[in-house]
Structures are given as structure tokens and as C-alpha cells.
Amino acid sequence: MWEYFWKTFAILFIAVGPIENAAIYAGLAHDYTKKELRTMAYRACLIAGGVLVVFTIAGNYILALINIQLFALQVGGGILLMILAIQTVMSDSSSSISGQAHKDLTVFPLAMPLIAGPATITQSTLLYGAVQGEFFKQMSVLVGIFVLMVISYILLRLAGVVTRLLGAKGAEMFARVLGILLAALAADLILQGIANSGLLR
């Protein structure tokens, strides 16, 4: 069981990318208050964890029910992230990337597709499905998701500390640089989705 847990945890850790997510979060929410950062981080991890658990257990059935392929999630999520990345890089420096009023980043892009993205949903579904009938191994996948949500929350909370240390101008510059990173992540998601669709074969 423990061997499968650590294998599962390593795969999901790479798929979730909690360190990269915290860096992107720091850039996107560089001018939010401590309370806003804390609330969004907590809710995002709660929602992402719930989505991952549901899709891990019943992902294939849900997608089949609504006739959606996983590669479509990758392409769709990538396009939405690309739009956000463009807004981040090209935004007017006189206002925040979300405009004068802060937008709630909890569901998009934090919970989905940054934490519970197509790659994570795919991997968790495959890992859980590969050990059908083996209760403890299936539980190890779910426990791994829980541990990753805790780690993600801790790192997201630390993102606020980073932005405060950088200051207003430094945080703004940091946000634009990470916007480019976000664009690269979005492009990678789109390309993976196209590749998985079989259109290029």
C-alpha cells in the first residue's frame, strides 16, 4: 500500500504543481488583502479537492454521460488560461489585472484549472481505476489528493508573503513575468489536448 501511495503522490504532485501554482497565484493576486488571499486559497483547495475526489471515483462515467473527452477539457482549459495570461501581461498598470473591483479567483483559475486541472483529473482517474477492487490502494489515491490539497493551501498562503516582500511595483512586474509563464502553461495544455485528440496522427 505505502509503495503505491508514494508512487501515486509523486505523480499527482507533478500533475498539480503546487509550487508553480503558488507562484502564479502570487502574481495574479498581488494587490489583494491578507483576508482575501487566505479565503480564496482555502476555498480553492476545498473545491479542487472535491472535484478531484468526484472525478477520481466517477470521472469516466461522468465524461461518458455528457459525451466529453478528456482532451476537450485540456483544450478548453488551455484557452481560458491563455485569455487570463493575456489580460495579466497586457493589463493597464494603473489598475489591477481584474479591474478596479477584485474578482474572486477561487473557482477560476485557482481551483480549476490550476489545482484540479485536466492533467491531475486524468492521472487521478487512471491511478484509481488501475486498482479497482483493491480498497487500500484506492484509498491511497484519495489520501494522496487530501495531502496535496493541504500542501497547496500552505504554499498558497505563503504566496501573499512573497508579494508583500516585493512591494507594489515589484509585485506588478512579477505578475507580468508570471503571466508569460501562465501563457506557456496554457499553450502546453492546448497542445497536449490536440495531441491526445489524435488530430495530428
Residue frames as qw, qx, qy, qz and C-alpha x, y, z in Angstrom:
[[0.000, 0.884, 0.468, 0.000, 0.00, 0.00, 0.00],
 [0.295, -0.819, 0.070, 0.486, 2.69, 2.52, 1.02],
 [0.431, -0.144, 0.576, 0.679, 4.65, 1.87, -2.14],
 [0.196, 0.583, 0.656, 0.437, 1.57, 2.62, -4.23],
 [0.170, -0.907, -0.314, 0.226, 0.81, 5.68, -2.08],
 [0.344, -0.645, 0.255, 0.634, 4.23, 7.24, -2.69],
 [0.339, 0.129, 0.681, 0.637, 4.06, 6.43, -6.38],
 [0.053, 0.763, 0.613, 0.197, 0.59, 7.99, -6.56],
 [0.266, -0.865, -0.157, 0.395, 1.66, 11.00, -4.53],
 [0.399, -0.375, 0.410, 0.729, 4.70, 11.68, -6.74],
 [0.237, 0.359, 0.695, 0.576, 2.64, 11.50, -9.94],
 [0.083, -0.843, -0.523, -0.093, -0.12, 13.73, -8.58],
 [0.378, -0.719, -0.021, 0.584, 2.38, 16.21, -7.11],
 [0.315, -0.126, 0.511, 0.790, 3.86, 16.72, -10.56],
 [0.071, 0.542, 0.708, 0.447, 0.40, 16.99, -12.12],
 [0.221, -0.872, -0.415, 0.140, -0.90, 19.51, -9.55],
 [0.492, 0.413, -0.056, 0.764, 2.31, 21.56, -9.45],
 [0.380, -0.820, -0.403, 0.145, 1.62, 23.26, -6.06],
 [0.470, -0.449, 0.062, 0.758, 4.84, 25.31, -6.17],
 [0.181, 0.184, 0.489, 0.833, 4.12, 26.67, -9.67],
 [0.195, -0.705, -0.617, -0.289, 0.50, 27.34, -8.69],
 [0.430, -0.729, -0.286, 0.449, 1.60, 29.35, -5.65],
 [0.358, -0.233, 0.250, 0.869, 3.91, 31.45, -7.84],
 [0.009, 0.403, 0.598, 0.693, 1.13, 32.13, -10.36],
 [0.337, -0.754, -0.564, 0.011, -1.28, 32.93, -7.51],
 [0.431, -0.550, -0.115, 0.706, 1.20, 35.43, -6.09],
 [0.193, -0.016, 0.399, 0.896, 1.29, 37.19, -9.45],
 [0.143, -0.516, -0.673, -0.510, -2.46, 37.16, -10.09],
 [0.444, -0.788, -0.415, -0.096, -3.44, 38.38, -6.61],
 [0.560, 0.125, -0.283, 0.768, -0.52, 40.68, -5.84],
 [0.064, -0.291, 0.145, -0.943, -2.76, 43.55, -4.67],
 [0.631, -0.477, -0.509, -0.339, -5.34, 41.56, -2.69],
 [0.401, -0.671, 0.381, -0.494, -5.67, 41.79, 1.09],
 [0.028, -0.303, 0.924, -0.230, -4.46, 39.10, 3.50],
 [0.561, 0.156, 0.623, -0.523, -8.05, 38.09, 4.22],
 [0.723, 0.514, -0.114, -0.448, -8.90, 37.79, 0.51],
 [0.373, 0.522, -0.765, -0.060, -5.77, 35.70, -0.14],
 [0.205, -0.170, 0.893, -0.363, -6.50, 33.40, 2.79],
 [0.648, 0.285, 0.438, -0.554, -10.18, 32.96, 1.91],
 [0.683, 0.549, -0.301, -0.375, -9.54, 32.29, -1.78],
 [0.221, 0.455, -0.861, 0.048, -6.74, 29.80, -1.01],
 [0.358, -0.039, 0.828, -0.431, -8.89, 27.87, 1.47],
 [0.695, 0.405, 0.296, -0.515, -11.97, 27.73, -0.75],
 [0.545, 0.594, -0.498, -0.318, -9.97, 26.89, -3.88],
 [0.088, 0.333, -0.933, 0.109, -8.28, 23.90, -2.21],
 [0.482, 0.139, 0.709, -0.495, -11.63, 22.75, -0.81],
 [0.699, 0.523, 0.052, -0.485, -13.34, 22.97, -4.21],
 [0.433, 0.574, -0.669, -0.188, -10.38, 21.46, -6.10],
 [0.152, -0.229, 0.930, -0.244, -10.19, 18.59, -3.61],
 [0.612, 0.283, 0.549, -0.494, -13.90, 17.90, -4.00],
 [0.649, 0.602, -0.224, -0.407, -13.68, 17.99, -7.80],
 [0.251, 0.513, -0.820, -0.046, -10.69, 15.64, -7.80],
 [0.346, -0.067, 0.872, -0.340, -12.33, 13.14, -5.45],
 [0.686, 0.427, 0.330, -0.488, -15.54, 13.08, -7.53],
 [0.614, 0.635, -0.370, -0.287, -13.68, 12.71, -10.83],
 [0.004, -0.461, 0.884, -0.075, -11.26, 10.16, -9.38],
 [0.438, 0.073, 0.835, -0.325, -14.10, 7.89, -8.32],
 [0.541, 0.547, 0.621, -0.150, -16.57, 8.54, -11.14],
 [0.011, -0.607, 0.309, 0.732, -14.66, 10.54, -13.76],
 [0.059, -0.065, 0.840, 0.535, -15.01, 8.16, -16.67],
 [0.087, 0.542, 0.835, -0.035, -18.73, 7.72, -16.03],
 [0.049, 0.765, 0.252, -0.590, -19.34, 11.48, -15.80],
 [0.011, 0.498, -0.480, -0.723, -17.47, 12.29, -19.01],
 [0.060, 0.129, 0.916, 0.374, -19.18, 9.44, -20.85],
 [0.106, 0.629, 0.711, -0.297, -22.56, 10.63, -19.59],
 [0.173, 0.849, 0.107, -0.488, -22.11, 14.12, -21.06],
 [0.800, 0.477, 0.252, 0.264, -20.10, 12.82, -24.03],
 [0.080, 0.954, -0.286, 0.048, -16.94, 14.86, -23.36],
 [0.886, 0.167, -0.248, 0.354, -13.41, 13.58, -23.90],
 [0.607, -0.630, -0.067, 0.479, -10.51, 14.46, -21.58],
 [0.492, 0.074, 0.268, 0.825, -8.62, 16.13, -24.44],
 [0.021, -0.739, -0.409, -0.535, -11.54, 18.57, -24.81],
 [0.522, -0.819, -0.190, 0.144, -11.04, 19.60, -21.17],
 [0.643, -0.285, 0.157, 0.694, -7.37, 20.20, -21.88],
 [0.297, 0.381, 0.388, 0.785, -8.04, 22.41, -24.91],
 [0.234, -0.814, -0.397, -0.354, -10.89, 24.31, -23.24],
 [0.608, -0.723, -0.121, 0.305, -8.95, 24.88, -20.03],
 [0.601, -0.092, 0.221, 0.763, -5.90, 25.95, -22.02],
 [0.154, 0.592, 0.390, 0.688, -7.87, 28.55, -23.99],
 [0.399, -0.861, -0.280, -0.147, -9.35, 30.04, -20.81],
 [0.678, -0.537, 0.026, 0.501, -5.91, 30.19, -19.20],
 [0.502, 0.209, 0.303, 0.783, -4.47, 31.85, -22.31],
 [0.059, -0.795, -0.339, -0.499, -7.10, 34.60, -22.13],
 [0.573, -0.804, -0.118, 0.106, -6.23, 35.19, -18.47],
 [0.709, -0.226, 0.160, 0.649, -2.50, 35.23, -19.28],
 [0.320, 0.495, 0.320, 0.742, -3.01, 37.88, -21.98],
 [0.294, -0.869, -0.252, -0.309, -5.05, 40.01, -19.57],
 [0.712, -0.615, -0.037, 0.337, -2.31, 39.66, -16.95],
 [0.621, -0.054, 0.234, 0.746, 0.55, 40.70, -19.25],
 [0.199, 0.439, 0.383, 0.788, -1.32, 43.44, -21.14],
 [0.275, -0.797, -0.532, 0.084, -3.29, 44.96, -18.26],
 [0.093, 0.830, -0.051, 0.547, -3.07, 48.69, -17.55],
 [0.509, 0.058, -0.593, 0.622, -0.60, 49.29, -14.73],
 [0.197, -0.305, 0.207, -0.909, -2.97, 51.85, -13.22],
 [0.784, -0.210, 0.078, -0.579, -5.42, 49.11, -12.31],
 [0.541, -0.279, 0.790, -0.079, -5.28, 45.52, -11.13],
 [0.035, 0.114, -0.868, -0.482, -5.47, 42.69, -13.63],
 [0.017, 0.448, 0.893, -0.031, -9.04, 42.13, -12.61],
 [0.060, -0.701, -0.358, -0.614, -10.14, 45.74, -12.88],
 [0.144, -0.559, 0.309, -0.756, -10.98, 48.20, -10.10],
 [0.771, -0.348, 0.264, -0.463, -13.02, 45.65, -8.17],
 [0.134, -0.404, 0.905, 0.011, -11.24, 42.45, -7.19],
 [0.793, 0.059, -0.410, -0.448, -12.59, 39.37, -8.88],
 [0.765, -0.376, 0.481, -0.205, -12.87, 36.18, -6.91],
 [0.380, 0.551, -0.714, -0.208, -10.15, 33.88, -8.25],
 [0.596, -0.261, 0.687, -0.323, -11.34, 30.91, -6.18],
 [0.841, 0.279, 0.442, -0.138, -13.02, 28.78, -8.85],
 [0.735, 0.513, 0.178, 0.405, -11.26, 30.13, -11.95],
 [0.721, 0.417, -0.547, -0.086, -8.36, 29.93, -12.35],
 [0.201, -0.570, 0.711, -0.359, -7.25, 28.74, -8.91],
 [0.726, -0.070, 0.613, -0.304, -9.40, 25.67, -8.20],
 [0.713, 0.322, 0.574, 0.242, -9.74, 24.86, -11.90],
 [0.959, 0.191, -0.208, 0.015, -7.69, 24.51, -13.98],
 [0.143, 0.740, -0.581, 0.308, -4.58, 25.33, -11.89],
 [0.404, -0.370, 0.761, -0.348, -5.04, 22.91, -8.96],
 [0.657, 0.198, 0.714, -0.140, -7.61, 20.48, -10.34],
 [0.303, 0.577, -0.418, -0.632, -6.53, 20.68, -13.97],
 [0.866, 0.301, -0.218, -0.336, -7.03, 18.21, -16.80],
 [0.479, 0.444, -0.735, 0.185, -3.67, 16.54, -16.12],
 [0.195, -0.244, 0.752, -0.581, -4.49, 15.97, -12.44],
 [0.761, 0.109, 0.233, -0.595, -8.03, 14.74, -13.18],
 [0.786, 0.389, -0.437, -0.199, -6.68, 12.34, -15.81],
 [0.328, 0.402, -0.794, 0.317, -3.90, 10.96, -13.61],
 [0.364, -0.168, 0.666, -0.629, -6.06, 10.51, -10.50],
 [0.826, 0.190, 0.052, -0.528, -8.78, 8.78, -12.53],
 [0.725, 0.407, -0.554, -0.050, -6.27, 6.42, -14.14],
 [0.128, 0.373, -0.799, 0.453, -4.48, 5.64, -10.85],
 [0.550, -0.063, 0.527, -0.644, -7.77, 4.90, -9.08],
 [0.845, 0.289, -0.087, -0.441, -9.13, 2.84, -11.97],
 [0.513, 0.484, -0.708, 0.028, -5.95, 0.78, -12.23],
 [0.096, 0.153, -0.884, 0.430, -6.53, -0.72, -8.77],
 [0.657, -0.220, -0.185, -0.697, -10.26, -1.49, -8.95],
 [0.888, -0.244, -0.367, -0.135, -11.23, -3.87, -6.15],
 [0.652, -0.006, -0.445, 0.614, -8.12, -3.07, -4.07],
 [0.299, -0.882, -0.359, -0.067, -9.56, -0.93, -1.28],
 [0.557, -0.666, 0.016, 0.496, -6.35, 0.20, 0.41],
 [0.460, 0.013, 0.397, 0.794, -4.68, 1.19, -2.85],
 [0.036, 0.699, 0.498, 0.511, -7.76, 3.13, -3.90],
 [0.420, -0.865, -0.244, 0.126, -7.75, 4.86, -0.53],
 [0.602, -0.352, 0.149, 0.701, -4.08, 5.74, -1.01],
 [0.273, 0.420, 0.423, 0.755, -5.05, 7.74, -4.12],
 [0.250, -0.829, -0.381, -0.324, -7.70, 9.66, -2.17],
 [0.614, -0.687, -0.090, 0.377, -5.34, 10.24, 0.77],
 [0.556, -0.008, 0.259, 0.790, -2.70, 11.49, -1.67],
 [0.064, 0.660, 0.402, 0.632, -5.19, 14.04, -3.03],
 [0.466, -0.842, -0.270, -0.023, -6.00, 15.21, 0.52],
 [0.662, -0.457, 0.059, 0.591, -2.32, 15.64, 1.42],
 [0.414, 0.247, 0.349, 0.803, -1.71, 17.58, -1.80],
 [0.121, -0.807, -0.380, -0.435, -4.59, 19.94, -1.03],
 [0.580, -0.765, -0.121, 0.252, -3.07, 20.64, 2.40],
 [0.607, -0.195, 0.236, 0.734, 0.34, 21.32, 0.83],
 [0.235, 0.537, 0.437, 0.682, -1.27, 23.50, -1.84],
 [0.297, -0.886, -0.321, -0.154, -3.07, 25.56, 0.81],
 [0.622, -0.620, 0.022, 0.479, 0.13, 26.13, 2.79],
 [0.504, 0.007, 0.357, 0.786, 2.06, 27.23, -0.30],
 [0.069, 0.701, 0.461, 0.540, -0.78, 29.48, -1.49],
 [0.424, -0.872, -0.221, 0.104, -0.77, 31.20, 1.91],
 [0.607, -0.423, 0.185, 0.647, 2.97, 31.80, 1.56],
 [0.425, 0.492, 0.428, 0.628, 2.35, 33.48, -1.82],
 [0.139, -0.940, -0.252, -0.185, 0.96, 36.52, -0.02],
 [0.601, -0.680, 0.124, 0.402, 4.20, 36.88, 1.96],
 [0.611, 0.071, 0.413, 0.672, 6.21, 36.92, -1.28],
 [0.202, 0.725, 0.399, 0.524, 4.12, 39.70, -2.82],
 [0.352, -0.928, -0.123, 0.022, 4.36, 41.84, 0.32],
 [0.661, -0.462, 0.249, 0.537, 8.15, 41.49, 0.31],
 [0.511, 0.312, 0.454, 0.659, 8.34, 42.56, -3.33],
 [0.016, 0.440, 0.136, -0.888, 6.33, 45.73, -2.81],
 [0.546, 0.624, 0.328, -0.453, 3.74, 47.23, -5.16],
 [0.417, 0.728, -0.398, -0.371, 5.98, 47.81, -8.20],
 [0.057, -0.395, 0.914, 0.069, 7.94, 44.60, -7.73],
 [0.485, 0.216, 0.802, -0.273, 4.73, 42.59, -7.38],
 [0.582, 0.669, 0.103, -0.451, 3.31, 44.18, -10.54],
 [0.298, 0.642, -0.653, -0.268, 6.43, 43.27, -12.52],
 [0.246, -0.179, 0.945, -0.123, 6.36, 39.78, -11.01],
 [0.608, 0.402, 0.540, -0.420, 2.73, 39.41, -12.10],
 [0.564, 0.695, -0.213, -0.392, 3.58, 40.25, -15.72],
 [0.109, 0.502, -0.852, -0.101, 6.50, 37.82, -15.80],
 [0.345, 0.042, 0.906, -0.240, 4.29, 35.07, -14.38],
 [0.629, 0.530, 0.192, -0.535, 1.66, 36.00, -16.95],
 [0.442, 0.581, -0.614, -0.301, 4.13, 34.83, -19.59],
 [0.075, -0.207, 0.963, -0.156, 4.62, 31.59, -17.63],
 [0.529, 0.306, 0.608, -0.506, 0.85, 31.20, -17.47],
 [0.606, 0.590, -0.201, -0.495, 0.65, 31.66, -21.26],
 [0.255, 0.442, -0.852, -0.117, 3.24, 28.90, -21.72],
 [0.282, 0.027, 0.894, -0.348, 1.24, 26.61, -19.41],
 [0.606, 0.471, 0.294, -0.569, -1.92, 27.40, -21.39],
 [0.512, 0.580, -0.504, -0.384, -0.19, 26.65, -24.70],
 [0.033, 0.289, -0.954, 0.070, 1.10, 23.36, -23.29],
 [0.466, 0.218, 0.719, -0.467, -2.42, 22.35, -22.23],
 [0.632, 0.573, -0.005, -0.522, -3.82, 23.16, -25.68],
 [0.380, 0.544, -0.712, -0.229, -1.03, 21.27, -27.46],
 [0.163, -0.130, 0.952, -0.223, -1.46, 18.25, -25.18],
 [0.577, 0.360, 0.509, -0.528, -5.19, 18.26, -25.83],
 [0.605, 0.605, -0.280, -0.436, -4.68, 18.41, -29.61],
 [0.193, 0.440, -0.875, -0.051, -2.08, 15.63, -29.43],
 [0.293, 0.025, 0.888, -0.354, -4.37, 13.44, -27.31],
 [0.625, 0.433, 0.217, -0.612, -7.27, 14.04, -29.70],
 [0.684, 0.082, 0.669, 0.279, -5.41, 12.21, -32.48],
 [0.446, 0.853, 0.150, -0.224, -5.86, 15.04, -34.99],
 [0.069, 0.828, -0.503, -0.238, -2.12, 15.15, -35.73],
 [0.616, -0.198, 0.754, 0.114, -1.76, 11.43, -36.45]]
